[in-house]
């Protein structure tokens, strides 16, 4: 039992650590580029579907937040939101890239194509909404006047001399995580491309924390990523891994899944309705261990959208339920077809 707990803890630490660092990098790139990539969603419907699906397929919830934000400003259609939410896997995409990178990349490509089709049919079938959108909708934390002066030598030296608590905690955490990866305490026991990628990514995160200004570090990296995302991802990952270790043995979950695949498809679809990152990790973990078929993972990935839909829930419950309803129908249909094809 103690060994199971330890293995689950170390595995969860590796996964959540990688997710945390990737979030730092994406947040950093968004501010460094001043959000210019968002402007590409303006224009024709097909451009909206394509770029919304692409943003949704990118790891994390940043792309989903951007699409919801533009929808609240009447820049993109409801179909573009559906395309993004079908394509996105939320924060779980980082976990899949860690556990099964080749399968994850293939899955993201499939989700992008399904998102394109789902977005098109949504705008053909659903009438334009009649609610008036607020001028300032939810979305990613970015302001047009915000800039990141990330390489000012004088400012970096000043930040080192007057190191804030947030910067100190982040630097120490990333340094310890890098050391753990380098000596093999966390991650693959032998040097391979996975271990090297984890280490280089973590060192990139350490560089970012070392050089960014205090405002960016406090508002984006500390309050948004470290305090909000990281603890939840670790707890969900650790809980899912521990639960799978405990259930696969005494309850013989593997045989039950093999005998009830269609029920599991329905469960995956219903769990995907939860607008939160975390529950999907159960299906990611089961698939990585060879317990469930790809069709179940595909269904869950289509329906769930991490917490990318939470801003839309805050703005319009009706639009939220429309998008979730479309995602559920698409997920069950595509997952059912994939199951009948033997996947």
Secondary structure, 3 states (H helix, E strand, C coil): CHHHHHHHHHHHHHHHHHHHHHHHHHHHHHHHCCCHHHHHHCCCHHHHHHHHHHHHHCCCCHHHHHHHHHHHCCCCCHHHHHHHHHHCCCCHHHHHHHHCHHHHHHHHHHHHHHHHHHHHHHHHHCCCCCCCCCCCCCCCCCCCCCCCCCCCHHHHHHHHHCCCHHHHHHHHHHHHHHHHHHHCCCCCCCCCHHHHHHHHHHHHHHHHHHHCCHHHHHHHHHHHHHHHHHHHHHHHHHHHHHHHHHHHHHCCHHHHHHHCHHHHHHHHHHHCCCCCCCCHHHHHHHHHCCCCCHHHHHHHHHHCCCCCCHHHHHHCHHHHHHHHHHHHHHHHHHHHHHHHCCC
